[in-house]
Amino acid sequence: MCLLVVVGVLAVANERVDSQSFPPGFQFGAATSAYQIEGGWNASDKGESIWDRMVHSRPDFIDDRSNADVACDSYNLWEEDLRLVQEMGLDFYRFSISWPRLLPHGFSNKISEDGRRYYNAVIDGLRARGVAPVVTLYHWDLPQRLQDLGGWTNPLIVEWFADYARVAFTLFADRVSTWITINEPGSVCDGGYRGLLAPGVRDREIGALLCTKHVLLAHARAYRVYQEEFKAKYLGELSIANQESWYEPKTDQDMEITLLAREYSFGRYSHPIYSAAGGWPPALERYMADNSKKEGYPRSRLPAFTQDEIQLVKGSFDFYGLNHYTSRVVRAAAPGESLSRRAGVAAEELGAALETRPHWKTAASSWLKVNPEGLRNLLKLIKQQYGDVKILITENGYSDTGHQLDDHDRINYYKDYLEQVLLAVTEDAVRVVGYTAWSLLDNFEWTSGYTSRFGLYSVDFTSPMRPRAARASARYYTSVVRARALRVTRVADTHNATA
Ligand code: GBH
């Protein structure tokens, strides 16, 4: 009788614990990117990137007129970063290679000895600490030389990127088994070619869409290079990291514009890769063709794919890489309503207004509104649209102004978003295989400079030593990673009760 009761309690307790536990094999990590942390902008033979050019030639482009010439000085302090990664017990660390640090001229004829040495040190250092390196090839720091030749609007960049990828695979693929080709093609093209990020070109109508086609082809060529020349030997996995917000309709009447806004903002970068049919999302392709015609263009501004290109891009993934931060409510703009460039990529092209709900808390980044359920909805939508694909959340995180180490808002953000990941896994059977916190440490937040901070660890940018300090959120995340579960205290309670 007594035994039965104990068994019953155990079963209930276990169920409770299990429902808060991440599935076996679930991987936890944290991320950074080269330009945002490294500094050493002209160390050794490193080439100039489009961000170096931007911060030096147009300081007003950055809110606090700062730059990342030194940033976190991770070019020199990388061992310190690895110590933090190890301290948190992370399974992996996602960082990026600076293309112009490895290939100073952008082309693969000359490999920098110091660049090679630096990334080897980081990779070997991680492995020595039992942490898997997850390497991004392109996190926005294009060699300026290639920008001068047209950058992502020049179709030749597809092969230049494949050449660069081959160099990286040749040097590092024996020790790196997870690769991200391109971080946020949407930011690269719609940010870079609507004048919001480097190279700061304003050409939404043509430039951004040429870029869209070429980043997809470049990603796919790099994927095929790996498949054909490295996969059999190293068995690694590759994908691209798309930035996707959750978009929901404001009213029932706004469903159609919401679907189109999703396709324009994210489907443009995911449908060609993950859908069974490949190519552009059909509704968007029709819309862009009609619109271009109305505007007097002889052909669609959304550049057509050939059949070969569709096949090349289709299926060029081993998992789905997702960067997610925030949500929007979509409605059709009123006639004559003017929407600003900053109202989001879908505004000007589609006449879609992107709003937020008043009760969604705002982070230090004005665009970052907190709506944890958005992540679960998005994960479900990805599964619904593209099938039962493995999903790696490659970025998720929260910004504050960085003045305190006691960052309860960030802890709440992580707790609430991780809870939604768990629900997607347990309730909706979405195959999320890992989660990456953005970011390991405070860093250069692009046009926001150092005014908003995403770090689990703070960095004091006023000190030449760039000291790092753990925020409360670093301790919180560490406890989640240790327990492989949320609500760590409840796990402890259960053990005490049955002991
Ligand atoms: C990521 O970008 C980057 O990968 C990373 O480098 C960066 O530090 C981090 O996130 C934090 O910003 O108003 O709906 O049009 C996210 C970039 C910025 C892209 C906001 C979308 C406009 C949203 N996102 N942007 S919207």
Boltz pocket constraint, residues with backbone or C-beta under 6 A from the ligand:
constraints:
  - pocket:
      binder: B
      contacts: [[A, 33], [A, 36], [A, 183], [A, 184], [A, 187], [A, 243], [A, 245], [A, 323], [A, 328], [A, 342], [A, 343], [A, 344], [A, 345], [A, 354], [A, 367], [A, 395], [A, 438], [A, 444], [A, 445], [A, 446], [A, 454]]
      max_distance: 6.0
